[in-house]
Amino acid sequence: MPITAQLIQSRLHSIFNSLDIVVIDESAEHAGHAGSSGASSGTHFRVRIPGSVFKSHSRVQRHREVYAPLQDLMQQGLHALAIEIVG
């Protein structure tokens, strides 16, 4: 199964129950970089997630909560995930 922004967004939505989560595929910008598979999609993503879904969690805890439902994707080729907490 290809890794898509929609797949990541769906998983994060089910965990955080927020429709304001935005996932952007930035893979094409990283094709050919060291550590990249050369793929133009499915390897590098940016996640924008509202800070309100985390309550008072530390930055480390927030990142752990975002990565947890995506662990299998990391093993399937998801190379990088930039996490932006907004609001």
KAKABEL-V290025 format. One record per helix or strand of 3 or more residues. SS is the DSSP state (~ for helix, > for strand). FROM is the first residue (numbers start at 1). TO is the last residue. Records with the same first field share a line. If there is no record, write none. Layout:
SS: FROM-TO, FROM-TO
This chain:
~: 5-16, 27-30, 51-54, 59-68, 71-75
>: 22-25, 44-50, 80-86
